[in-house]
């Protein structure tokens, strides 16, 4: 398992906040089933205004070491990890704009592929 420093968590957490979770829930509505306790998720306006969705990015980052919870208790479809990574890439590109060069994108894609691969391994 990869160890994260507080500085690394803070740098990544900026991009894992509500906009990534919002985008994932809007673009991939079948992921709502994992968020039944979040209340109204029936349209993009409700998702964007939902405080539980807004706080979930921090939960995701702090939960990367709890993969057995995802696999055994929550039974999250491992394909959803890739979807969340794709949404994160869009959010990062939107925020960085012209600074999101092909090299920066390649670095993020490399990072995300390692995370997704590690999460998927828990299913085998």
The first five atom37 places (N, CA, C, CB, O) and aatype in JSON, in Angstrom:
{
  "aatype": [20, 20, 20, 20, 20, 20, 20, 20, 20, 20, 20, 20, 20, 20, 20, 20, 20, 20, 20, 20, 20, 20, 20, 20, 20, 20, 20, 20, 20, 20, 20, 20, 20, 20, 20, 20, 20, 20, 20, 20, 20, 20, 20, 20, 20, 20, 20, 20, 20, 20, 20, 20, 20, 20, 20, 20, 20, 20, 20, 20, 20, 20, 20, 20, 20, 20, 20, 20, 20, 20, 20, 20, 20, 20, 20, 20, 20, 20, 20, 20, 20, 20, 20, 20, 20, 20, 20, 20, 20, 20, 20, 20, 20, 20, 20, 20, 20, 20, 20, 20, 20, 20, 20, 20, 20, 20, 20, 20, 20, 20, 20, 20, 20, 20, 20, 20, 20, 20, 20, 20, 20, 20, 20, 20],
  "atom_mask": [
    [1, 1, 1, 1, 1],
    [1, 1, 1, 1, 1],
    [1, 1, 1, 1, 1],
    [1, 1, 1, 1, 1],
    [1, 1, 1, 1, 1],
    [1, 1, 1, 1, 1],
    [1, 1, 1, 1, 1],
    [1, 1, 1, 1, 1],
    [1, 1, 1, 1, 1],
    [1, 1, 1, 1, 1],
    [1, 1, 1, 1, 1],
    [1, 1, 1, 1, 1],
    [1, 1, 1, 1, 1],
    [1, 1, 1, 1, 1],
    [1, 1, 1, 1, 1],
    [1, 1, 1, 1, 1],
    [1, 1, 1, 1, 1],
    [1, 1, 1, 1, 1],
    [1, 1, 1, 1, 1],
    [1, 1, 1, 1, 1],
    [1, 1, 1, 1, 1],
    [1, 1, 1, 1, 1],
    [1, 1, 1, 1, 1],
    [1, 1, 1, 1, 1],
    [1, 1, 1, 1, 1],
    [1, 1, 1, 1, 1],
    [1, 1, 1, 1, 1],
    [1, 1, 1, 1, 1],
    [1, 1, 1, 1, 1],
    [1, 1, 1, 1, 1],
    [1, 1, 1, 1, 1],
    [1, 1, 1, 1, 1],
    [1, 1, 1, 1, 1],
    [1, 1, 1, 1, 1],
    [1, 1, 1, 1, 1],
    [1, 1, 1, 1, 1],
    [1, 1, 1, 1, 1],
    [1, 1, 1, 1, 1],
    [1, 1, 1, 1, 1],
    [1, 1, 1, 1, 1],
    [1, 1, 1, 1, 1],
    [1, 1, 1, 1, 1],
    [1, 1, 1, 1, 1],
    [1, 1, 1, 1, 1],
    [1, 1, 1, 1, 1],
    [1, 1, 1, 1, 1],
    [1, 1, 1, 1, 1],
    [1, 1, 1, 1, 1],
    [1, 1, 1, 1, 1],
    [1, 1, 1, 1, 1],
    [1, 1, 1, 1, 1],
    [1, 1, 1, 1, 1],
    [1, 1, 1, 1, 1],
    [1, 1, 1, 1, 1],
    [1, 1, 1, 1, 1],
    [1, 1, 1, 1, 1],
    [1, 1, 1, 1, 1],
    [1, 1, 1, 1, 1],
    [1, 1, 1, 1, 1],
    [1, 1, 1, 1, 1],
    [1, 1, 1, 1, 1],
    [1, 1, 1, 1, 1],
    [1, 1, 1, 1, 1],
    [1, 1, 1, 1, 1],
    [1, 1, 1, 1, 1],
    [1, 1, 1, 1, 1],
    [1, 1, 1, 1, 1],
    [1, 1, 1, 1, 1],
    [1, 1, 1, 1, 1],
    [1, 1, 1, 1, 1],
    [1, 1, 1, 1, 1],
    [1, 1, 1, 1, 1],
    [1, 1, 1, 1, 1],
    [1, 1, 1, 1, 1],
    [1, 1, 1, 1, 1],
    [1, 1, 1, 1, 1],
    [1, 1, 1, 1, 1],
    [1, 1, 1, 1, 1],
    [1, 1, 1, 1, 1],
    [1, 1, 1, 1, 1],
    [1, 1, 1, 1, 1],
    [1, 1, 1, 1, 1],
    [1, 1, 1, 1, 1],
    [1, 1, 1, 1, 1],
    [1, 1, 1, 1, 1],
    [1, 1, 1, 1, 1],
    [1, 1, 1, 1, 1],
    [1, 1, 1, 1, 1],
    [1, 1, 1, 1, 1],
    [1, 1, 1, 1, 1],
    [1, 1, 1, 1, 1],
    [1, 1, 1, 1, 1],
    [1, 1, 1, 1, 1],
    [1, 1, 1, 1, 1],
    [1, 1, 1, 1, 1],
    [1, 1, 1, 1, 1],
    [1, 1, 1, 1, 1],
    [1, 1, 1, 1, 1],
    [1, 1, 1, 1, 1],
    [1, 1, 1, 1, 1],
    [1, 1, 1, 1, 1],
    [1, 1, 1, 1, 1],
    [1, 1, 1, 1, 1],
    [1, 1, 1, 1, 1],
    [1, 1, 1, 1, 1],
    [1, 1, 1, 1, 1],
    [1, 1, 1, 1, 1],
    [1, 1, 1, 1, 1],
    [1, 1, 1, 1, 1],
    [1, 1, 1, 1, 1],
    [1, 1, 1, 1, 1],
    [1, 1, 1, 1, 1],
    [1, 1, 1, 1, 1],
    [1, 1, 1, 1, 1],
    [1, 1, 1, 1, 1],
    [1, 1, 1, 1, 1],
    [1, 1, 1, 1, 1],
    [1, 1, 1, 1, 1],
    [1, 1, 1, 1, 1],
    [1, 1, 1, 1, 1],
    [1, 1, 1, 1, 1],
    [1, 1, 1, 1, 1],
    [1, 1, 1, 1, 1],
    [1, 1, 1, 1, 1]
  ],
  "atom_positions": [
    [[0.85, -1.18, 0.0], [0.0, 0.0, 0.0], [0.89, 1.23, 0.0], [-0.96, 0.0, 1.22], [1.92, 1.27, 0.67]],
    [[0.49, 2.22, -0.74], [1.24, 3.47, -0.84], [0.99, 4.31, 0.4], [0.85, 4.25, -2.13], [-0.15, 4.42, 0.86]],
    [[2.04, 4.89, 0.93], [1.92, 5.8, 2.06], [1.87, 7.23, 1.54], [3.1, 5.61, 3.06], [2.61, 7.59, 0.62]],
    [[0.99, 8.06, 2.12], [0.83, 9.45, 1.68], [1.23, 10.38, 2.82], [-0.63, 9.73, 1.23], [0.82, 10.17, 3.97]],
    [[2.01, 11.39, 2.51], [2.34, 12.41, 3.5], [1.17, 13.39, 3.58], [3.67, 13.15, 3.14], [0.29, 13.4, 2.71]],
    [[1.17, 14.2, 4.61], [0.11, 15.2, 4.75], [0.14, 16.18, 3.58], [0.25, 15.97, 6.09], [-0.9, 16.62, 3.1]],
    [[1.33, 16.52, 3.13], [1.47, 17.45, 2.0], [0.93, 16.84, 0.71], [2.94, 17.85, 1.82], [0.26, 17.52, -0.07]],
    [[1.22, 15.56, 0.49], [0.72, 14.88, -0.71], [-0.81, 14.79, -0.68], [1.33, 13.47, -0.83], [-1.47, 15.02, -1.69]],
    [[-1.34, 14.46, 0.49], [-2.8, 14.4, 0.62], [-3.43, 15.76, 0.32], [-3.2, 13.95, 2.04], [-4.43, 15.84, -0.39]],
    [[-2.83, 16.81, 0.86], [-3.38, 18.16, 0.64], [-3.33, 18.54, -0.83], [-2.61, 19.2, 1.48], [-4.27, 19.14, -1.35]],
    [[-2.23, 18.21, -1.51], [-2.09, 18.56, -2.92], [-3.13, 17.85, -3.78], [-0.69, 18.23, -3.42], [-3.68, 18.44, -4.71]],
    [[-3.39, 16.6, -3.48], [-4.35, 15.82, -4.26], [-5.78, 16.14, -3.85], [-4.08, 14.32, -4.11], [-6.69, 16.16, -4.68]],
    [[-5.98, 16.39, -2.57], [-7.33, 16.62, -2.05], [-8.0, 17.82, -2.7], [-7.28, 16.83, -0.55], [-9.22, 17.85, -2.84]],
    [[-7.21, 18.8, -3.11], [-7.77, 19.98, -3.78], [-8.64, 19.55, -4.95], [-6.64, 20.92, -4.26], [-9.68, 20.16, -5.21]],
    [[-8.23, 18.52, -5.65], [-8.95, 18.06, -6.84], [-9.97, 16.98, -6.55], [-7.98, 17.56, -7.85], [-10.79, 16.67, -7.42]],
    [[-9.95, 16.41, -5.37], [-10.9, 15.36, -5.03], [-12.1, 15.89, -4.26], [-10.22, 14.27, -4.23], [-12.89, 15.11, -3.73]],
    [[-12.23, 17.18, -4.19], [-13.35, 17.72, -3.46], [-14.63, 17.6, -4.26], [-13.09, 19.17, -3.09], [-14.67, 16.85, -5.24]],
    [[-15.64, 18.31, -3.9], [-16.99, 18.06, -4.4], [-17.13, 18.04, -5.91], [-17.89, 19.07, -3.86], [-17.99, 17.31, -6.41]],
    [[-16.37, 18.8, -6.66], [-16.61, 18.85, -8.1], [-16.38, 17.5, -8.77], [-15.73, 19.9, -8.74], [-17.05, 17.19, -9.76]],
    [[-15.45, 16.71, -8.28], [-15.21, 15.39, -8.87], [-16.37, 14.45, -8.57], [-13.9, 14.8, -8.34], [-16.87, 13.76, -9.46]],
    [[-16.79, 14.41, -7.32], [-17.92, 13.55, -6.95], [-19.19, 14.02, -7.64], [-18.11, 13.54, -5.42], [-19.97, 13.2, -8.13]],
    [[-19.41, 15.33, -7.69], [-20.58, 15.87, -8.39], [-20.6, 15.38, -9.83], [-20.58, 17.4, -8.36], [-21.62, 14.87, -10.31]],
    [[-19.48, 15.54, -10.52], [-19.4, 15.17, -11.93], [-19.67, 13.68, -12.11], [-18.03, 15.54, -12.51], [-20.38, 13.28, -13.03]],
    [[-19.11, 12.87, -11.25], [-19.31, 11.42, -11.36], [-20.78, 11.06, -11.19], [-18.46, 10.68, -10.3], [-21.31, 10.24, -11.94]],
    [[-21.45, 11.66, -10.22], [-22.86, 11.36, -9.98], [-23.76, 11.87, -11.1], [-23.3, 11.96, -8.67], [-24.78, 11.24, -11.41]],
    [[-23.41, 12.99, -11.71], [-24.22, 13.53, -12.8], [-24.0, 12.74, -14.09], [-23.9, 15.03, -13.04], [-24.95, 12.37, -14.77]],
    [[-22.75, 12.48, -14.42], [-22.42, 11.81, -15.68], [-22.74, 10.32, -15.64], [-20.94, 12.01, -16.0], [-23.15, 9.74, -16.65]],
    [[-22.58, 9.69, -14.48], [-22.81, 8.25, -14.34], [-23.89, 8.02, -13.27], [-21.49, 7.5, -13.97], [-23.55, 7.62, -12.16]],
    [[-25.16, 8.25, -13.58], [-26.22, 8.19, -12.57], [-26.37, 6.83, -11.89], [-27.51, 8.56, -13.19], [-26.91, 6.76, -10.79]],
    [[-25.91, 5.75, -12.51], [-26.03, 4.45, -11.86], [-25.16, 4.36, -10.61], [-25.66, 3.33, -12.83], [-25.32, 3.44, -9.81]],
    [[-24.23, 5.31, -10.43], [-23.41, 5.3, -9.21], [-24.19, 5.81, -8.0], [-22.16, 6.15, -9.42], [-23.7, 5.71, -6.87]],
    [[-25.39, 6.35, -8.21], [-26.21, 6.83, -7.09], [-26.48, 5.73, -6.09], [-27.54, 7.39, -7.61], [-26.62, 6.0, -4.89]],
    [[-26.56, 4.5, -6.55], [-26.93, 3.4, -5.65], [-25.98, 3.26, -4.48], [-26.98, 2.09, -6.42], [-26.36, 2.7, -3.44]],
    [[-24.76, 3.76, -4.61], [-23.81, 3.68, -3.51], [-23.97, 4.83, -2.52], [-22.39, 3.67, -4.05], [-23.31, 4.87, -1.49]],
    [[-24.84, 5.76, -2.84], [-25.0, 6.96, -2.03], [-26.44, 7.13, -1.55], [-24.56, 8.19, -2.82], [-26.94, 8.26, -1.48]],
    [[-27.09, 6.05, -1.21], [-28.49, 6.08, -0.8], [-28.76, 6.96, 0.41], [-28.95, 4.7, -0.49], [-29.84, 7.52, 0.53]],
    [[-27.79, 7.1, 1.28], [-27.95, 7.92, 2.47], [-27.7, 9.4, 2.24], [-27.05, 7.44, 3.54], [-27.73, 10.19, 3.18]],
    [[-27.45, 9.78, 1.01], [-27.13, 11.17, 0.7], [-28.36, 12.01, 0.41], [-26.19, 11.23, -0.47], [-28.24, 13.22, 0.2]],
    [[-29.53, 11.41, 0.38], [-30.75, 12.17, 0.11], [-31.01, 12.32, -1.38], [-30.67, 13.53, 0.75], [-30.73, 11.42, -2.16]],
    [[-31.54, 13.47, -1.76], [-31.97, 13.73, -3.14], [-30.77, 13.85, -4.09], [-32.81, 15.01, -3.19], [-29.95, 14.76, -3.96]],
    [[-30.7, 12.92, -5.04], [-29.67, 12.94, -6.08], [-30.3, 12.84, -7.46], [-28.66, 11.79, -5.88], [-29.66, 12.39, -8.41]],
    [[-31.55, 13.26, -7.58], [-32.32, 12.98, -8.79], [-32.09, 13.91, -9.96], [-33.73, 13.0, -8.45], [-32.62, 13.68, -11.04]],
    [[-31.32, 14.97, -9.77], [-30.96, 15.83, -10.9], [-29.67, 16.56, -10.56], [-32.11, 16.85, -11.23], [-29.23, 16.55, -9.41]],
    [[-29.07, 17.19, -11.54], [-27.76, 17.81, -11.33], [-27.81, 18.95, -10.31], [-27.22, 18.33, -12.64], [-26.86, 19.14, -9.55]],
    [[-28.9, 19.69, -10.27], [-29.02, 20.78, -9.3], [-29.02, 20.25, -7.87], [-30.29, 21.6, -9.56], [-28.37, 20.81, -6.99]],
    [[-29.76, 19.16, -7.65], [-29.81, 18.56, -6.32], [-28.44, 18.01, -5.92], [-30.86, 17.44, -6.27], [-28.03, 18.14, -4.77]],
    [[-27.75, 17.41, -6.86], [-26.42, 16.87, -6.58], [-25.45, 17.99, -6.22], [-25.89, 16.06, -7.79], [-24.71, 17.88, -5.25]],
    [[-25.46, 19.06, -7.0], [-24.54, 20.18, -6.77], [-24.79, 20.87, -5.44], [-24.65, 21.18, -7.9], [-23.86, 21.42, -4.84]],
    [[-26.03, 20.86, -4.96], [-26.37, 21.53, -3.71], [-26.3, 20.61, -2.5], [-27.75, 22.12, -3.82], [-26.54, 21.06, -1.38]],
    [[-25.99, 19.35, -2.69], [-26.02, 18.37, -1.61], [-24.73, 18.45, -0.78], [-26.2, 16.95, -2.18], [-23.65, 18.18, -1.3]],
    [[-24.83, 18.81, 0.51], [-23.63, 18.94, 1.34], [-22.9, 17.62, 1.57], [-23.99, 19.55, 2.67], [-21.68, 17.61, 1.75]],
    [[-23.62, 16.52, 1.56], [-22.97, 15.22, 1.75], [-22.12, 14.86, 0.53], [-24.02, 14.11, 2.0], [-21.05, 14.27, 0.67]],
    [[-22.59, 15.22, -0.64], [-21.79, 15.01, -1.86], [-20.55, 15.9, -1.8], [-22.63, 15.31, -3.14], [-19.45, 15.46, -2.14]],
    [[-20.73, 17.14, -1.37], [-19.62, 18.08, -1.3], [-18.51, 17.59, -0.38], [-20.12, 19.44, -0.83], [-17.33, 17.83, -0.65]],
    [[-18.87, 16.93, 0.69], [-17.88, 16.45, 1.66], [-17.26, 15.11, 1.27], [-18.51, 16.33, 3.02], [-16.27, 14.69, 1.88]],
    [[-17.82, 14.45, 0.28], [-17.39, 13.08, -0.01], [-16.0, 12.96, -0.62], [-18.37, 12.44, -0.93], [-15.36, 11.92, -0.47]],
    [[-15.51, 13.98, -1.3], [-14.16, 13.92, -1.87], [-13.1, 13.67, -0.83], [-13.86, 15.21, -2.6], [-12.17, 12.89, -1.05]],
    [[-13.23, 14.33, 0.32], [-12.29, 14.12, 1.41], [-12.39, 12.69, 1.93], [-12.55, 15.11, 2.55], [-11.38, 12.07, 2.24]],
    [[-13.59, 12.18, 2.02], [-13.81, 10.81, 2.47], [-13.12, 9.82, 1.53], [-15.32, 10.49, 2.56], [-12.51, 8.85, 1.98]],
    [[-13.22, 10.07, 0.23], [-12.59, 9.19, -0.76], [-11.08, 9.17, -0.55], [-12.93, 9.65, -2.2], [-10.48, 8.09, -0.49]],
    [[-10.48, 10.33, -0.45], [-9.03, 10.4, -0.3], [-8.58, 9.72, 0.98], [-8.57, 11.84, -0.33], [-7.59, 8.98, 0.98]],
    [[-9.28, 9.97, 2.07], [-8.88, 9.38, 3.34], [-9.22, 7.9, 3.42], [-9.55, 10.12, 4.48], [-8.77, 7.2, 4.33]],
    [[-10.01, 7.41, 2.47], [-10.41, 6.02, 2.49], [-9.66, 5.12, 1.53], [-11.84, 5.92, 2.2], [-10.01, 3.95, 1.38]],
    [[-8.63, 5.64, 0.87], [-7.9, 4.81, -0.08], [-7.28, 3.59, 0.58], [-6.83, 5.62, -0.76], [-7.03, 2.58, -0.08]],
    [[-7.02, 3.67, 1.88], [-6.43, 2.53, 2.57], [-7.5, 1.56, 3.09], [-5.57, 3.01, 3.71], [-7.16, 0.59, 3.77]],
    [[-8.75, 1.81, 2.8], [-9.85, 0.97, 3.28], [-10.5, 0.21, 2.14], [-10.89, 1.82, 4.01], [-11.73, 0.13, 2.05]],
    [[-9.69, -0.35, 1.27], [-10.24, -1.0, 0.08], [-11.08, -2.22, 0.4], [-9.14, -1.38, -0.85], [-11.97, -2.57, -0.36]],
    [[-10.81, -2.87, 1.52], [-11.63, -4.03, 1.87], [-13.07, -3.61, 2.14], [-11.05, -4.77, 3.09], [-14.0, -4.39, 1.91]],
    [[-13.28, -2.39, 2.64], [-14.63, -1.88, 2.84], [-15.35, -1.76, 1.5], [-14.6, -0.52, 3.55], [-16.51, -2.13, 1.38]],
    [[-14.65, -1.23, 0.48], [-15.25, -1.09, -0.84], [-15.64, -2.44, -1.41], [-14.29, -0.37, -1.8], [-16.73, -2.61, -1.97]],
    [[-14.75, -3.41, -1.27], [-14.94, -4.69, -1.93], [-15.9, -5.61, -1.19], [-13.63, -5.38, -2.1], [-16.75, -6.24, -1.82]],
    [[-15.77, -5.7, 0.12], [-16.54, -6.68, 0.87], [-17.88, -6.15, 1.37], [-15.73, -7.16, 2.03], [-18.91, -6.8, 1.18]],
    [[-17.87, -5.0, 1.99], [-19.11, -4.49, 2.58], [-19.96, -3.71, 1.57], [-18.78, -3.59, 3.77], [-21.15, -3.99, 1.43]],
    [[-19.37, -2.77, 0.88], [-20.13, -1.92, -0.04], [-20.32, -2.56, -1.41], [-19.45, -0.58, -0.19], [-21.23, -2.18, -2.15]],
    [[-19.47, -3.51, -1.76], [-19.51, -4.2, -3.05], [-19.56, -3.22, -4.22], [-20.72, -5.14, -3.1], [-20.39, -3.34, -5.13]],
    [[-18.66, -2.26, -4.18], [-18.56, -1.28, -5.25], [-18.04, -1.96, -6.51], [-17.64, -0.08, -4.85], [-17.05, -2.69, -6.46]],
    [[-18.7, -1.73, -7.62], [-18.26, -2.26, -8.91], [-16.88, -1.66, -9.21], [-19.29, -1.94, -10.05], [-16.75, -0.44, -9.25]],
    [[-15.86, -2.49, -9.44], [-14.52, -1.94, -9.65], [-14.42, -1.03, -10.88], [-13.54, -3.07, -9.8], [-13.5, -0.21, -10.94]],
    [[-15.31, -1.15, -11.83], [-15.31, -0.25, -12.98], [-15.59, 1.18, -12.59], [-16.33, -0.7, -13.99], [-15.2, 2.11, -13.31]],
    [[-16.25, 1.39, -11.45], [-16.55, 2.75, -11.01], [-15.3, 3.51, -10.59], [-17.53, 2.71, -9.86], [-15.3, 4.74, -10.64]],
    [[-14.26, 2.81, -10.19], [-13.03, 3.5, -9.82], [-12.43, 4.21, -11.04], [-12.01, 2.51, -9.22], [-11.92, 5.32, -10.93]],
    [[-12.49, 3.56, -12.19], [-11.99, 4.18, -13.42], [-12.85, 5.38, -13.81], [-11.96, 3.14, -14.58], [-12.34, 6.4, -14.26]],
    [[-14.17, 5.26, -13.62], [-15.06, 6.38, -13.93], [-14.74, 7.59, -13.07], [-16.53, 5.97, -13.73], [-14.71, 8.72, -13.56]],
    [[-14.49, 7.35, -11.78], [-14.13, 8.45, -10.89], [-12.81, 9.07, -11.32], [-14.05, 7.96, -9.43], [-12.65, 10.29, -11.27]],
    [[-11.86, 8.24, -11.74], [-10.59, 8.76, -12.24], [-10.78, 9.61, -13.48], [-9.64, 7.62, -12.55], [-10.13, 10.65, -13.63]],
    [[-11.66, 9.18, -14.38], [-11.95, 9.97, -15.58], [-12.55, 11.32, -15.22], [-12.9, 9.2, -16.52], [-12.19, 12.35, -15.81]],
    [[-13.47, 11.32, -14.26], [-14.07, 12.59, -13.82], [-13.02, 13.49, -13.18], [-15.22, 12.33, -12.82], [-13.03, 14.71, -13.39]],
    [[-12.14, 12.9, -12.42], [-11.07, 13.68, -11.79], [-10.18, 14.33, -12.84], [-10.24, 12.79, -10.86], [-9.77, 15.48, -12.69]],
    [[-9.87, 13.61, -13.9], [-9.05, 14.16, -14.98], [-9.73, 15.39, -15.61], [-8.79, 13.1, -16.06], [-9.06, 16.38, -15.89]],
    [[-11.03, 15.31, -15.82], [-11.77, 16.44, -16.39], [-11.73, 17.64, -15.44], [-13.23, 16.05, -16.69], [-11.53, 18.77, -15.88]],
    [[-11.92, 17.39, -14.15], [-11.89, 18.48, -13.17], [-10.52, 19.13, -13.13], [-12.27, 17.95, -11.77], [-10.41, 20.36, -13.11]],
    [[-9.47, 18.33, -13.12], [-8.11, 18.88, -13.1], [-7.85, 19.71, -14.35], [-7.07, 17.75, -12.98], [-7.32, 20.81, -14.27]],
    [[-8.23, 19.19, -15.51], [-8.03, 19.92, -16.76], [-8.78, 21.24, -16.76], [-8.47, 19.07, -17.96], [-8.27, 22.26, -17.23]],
    [[-9.99, 21.23, -16.23], [-10.8, 22.45, -16.17], [-10.16, 23.49, -15.27], [-12.21, 22.13, -15.67], [-10.15, 24.68, -15.6]],
    [[-9.62, 23.06, -14.15], [-9.01, 24.01, -13.22], [-7.65, 24.5, -13.7], [-8.87, 23.37, -11.86], [-7.32, 25.67, -13.52]],
    [[-6.86, 23.62, -14.29], [-5.51, 24.0, -14.71], [-5.48, 24.72, -16.05], [-4.63, 22.77, -14.78], [-4.55, 25.47, -16.34]],
    [[-6.49, 24.5, -16.86], [-6.61, 25.12, -18.19], [-5.35, 24.9, -19.02], [-6.89, 26.62, -18.05], [-4.98, 23.75, -19.27]],
    [[-4.69, 25.96, -19.45], [-3.54, 25.81, -20.35], [-2.34, 25.15, -19.68], [-3.13, 27.16, -20.89], [-1.44, 24.64, -20.36]],
    [[-2.32, 25.14, -18.36], [-1.22, 24.48, -17.64], [-1.37, 22.96, -17.65], [-1.16, 24.99, -16.2], [-0.45, 22.24, -17.27]],
    [[-2.53, 22.47, -18.07], [-2.77, 21.03, -18.14], [-2.21, 20.52, -19.47], [-4.3, 20.68, -18.0], [-2.95, 20.21, -20.4]],
    [[-0.91, 20.45, -19.52], [-0.2, 20.04, -20.73], [-0.3, 18.53, -20.91], [1.28, 20.48, -20.67], [-0.71, 17.82, -19.99]],
    [[0.05, 18.02, -22.07], [0.06, 16.57, -22.26], [0.94, 15.85, -21.23], [0.54, 16.24, -23.66], [0.6, 14.75, -20.8]],
    [[2.06, 16.46, -20.84], [2.92, 15.84, -19.83], [2.25, 15.78, -18.47], [4.24, 16.6, -19.73], [2.36, 14.78, -17.76]],
    [[1.55, 16.85, -18.1], [0.82, 16.87, -16.83], [-0.29, 15.83, -16.87], [0.25, 18.28, -16.52], [-0.5, 15.1, -15.91]],
    [[-1.01, 15.78, -17.98], [-2.07, 14.78, -18.11], [-1.49, 13.37, -18.01], [-2.81, 14.95, -19.45], [-2.08, 12.51, -17.35]],
    [[-0.38, 13.13, -18.63], [0.24, 11.8, -18.57], [0.61, 11.44, -17.14], [1.5, 11.75, -19.47], [0.44, 10.3, -16.72]],
    [[1.13, 12.41, -16.38], [1.48, 12.16, -14.99], [0.25, 11.81, -14.16], [2.19, 13.37, -14.38], [0.27, 10.86, -13.37]],
    [[-0.84, 12.57, -14.34], [-2.07, 12.28, -13.61], [-2.65, 10.93, -14.02], [-3.1, 13.38, -13.85], [-3.1, 10.16, -13.17]],
    [[-2.62, 10.63, -15.32], [-3.15, 9.34, -15.79], [-2.34, 8.19, -15.2], [-3.13, 9.28, -17.33], [-2.89, 7.15, -14.84]],
    [[-1.04, 8.38, -15.1], [-0.18, 7.35, -14.5], [-0.56, 7.16, -13.04], [1.31, 7.74, -14.63], [-0.73, 6.03, -12.58]],
    [[-0.69, 8.26, -12.3], [-1.08, 8.19, -10.89], [-2.43, 7.5, -10.73], [-1.13, 9.6, -10.28], [-2.58, 6.6, -9.91]],
    [[-3.4, 7.93, -11.52], [-4.75, 7.37, -11.4], [-4.78, 5.9, -11.8], [-5.72, 8.15, -12.27], [-5.53, 5.12, -11.2]],
    [[-3.99, 5.5, -12.77], [-3.99, 4.09, -13.16], [-3.42, 3.22, -12.05], [-3.18, 3.89, -14.44], [-3.87, 2.08, -11.86]],
    [[-2.45, 3.73, -11.3], [-1.9, 2.99, -10.17], [-2.96, 2.84, -9.08], [-0.64, 3.7, -9.6], [-3.13, 1.76, -8.51]],
    [[-3.66, 3.93, -8.78], [-4.71, 3.88, -7.76], [-5.82, 2.92, -8.17], [-5.29, 5.29, -7.52], [-6.23, 2.07, -7.37]],
    [[-6.3, 3.03, -9.4], [-7.38, 2.16, -9.87], [-6.93, 0.71, -9.88], [-7.83, 2.58, -11.29], [-7.69, -0.18, -9.49]],
    [[-5.72, 0.45, -10.31], [-5.2, -0.91, -10.33], [-5.14, -1.5, -8.92], [-3.81, -0.95, -10.98], [-5.51, -2.65, -8.71]],
    [[-4.67, -0.7, -7.98], [-4.6, -1.17, -6.59], [-5.98, -1.47, -6.04], [-3.89, -0.13, -5.71], [-6.17, -2.46, -5.33]],
    [[-6.94, -0.63, -6.35], [-8.31, -0.86, -5.87], [-8.91, -2.1, -6.51], [-9.19, 0.35, -6.15], [-9.59, -2.88, -5.84]],
    [[-8.67, -2.3, -7.8], [-9.22, -3.46, -8.5], [-8.61, -4.77, -8.01], [-9.0, -3.33, -10.0], [-9.28, -5.81, -8.03]],
    [[-7.36, -4.75, -7.58], [-6.71, -5.97, -7.11], [-7.43, -6.58, -5.91], [-5.27, -5.69, -6.74], [-7.36, -7.78, -5.67]],
    [[-8.11, -5.75, -5.17], [-8.83, -6.24, -3.99], [-9.96, -7.18, -4.38], [-9.37, -5.08, -3.19], [-10.48, -7.9, -3.52]],
    [[-10.35, -7.18, -5.63], [-11.46, -8.0, -6.09], [-11.02, -9.37, -6.55], [-12.2, -7.3, -7.2], [-11.87, -10.21, -6.87]],
    [[-9.74, -9.63, -6.61], [-9.25, -10.92, -7.12], [-8.69, -11.77, -6.02], [-8.2, -10.71, -8.19], [-8.23, -12.89, -6.27]]
  ]
}
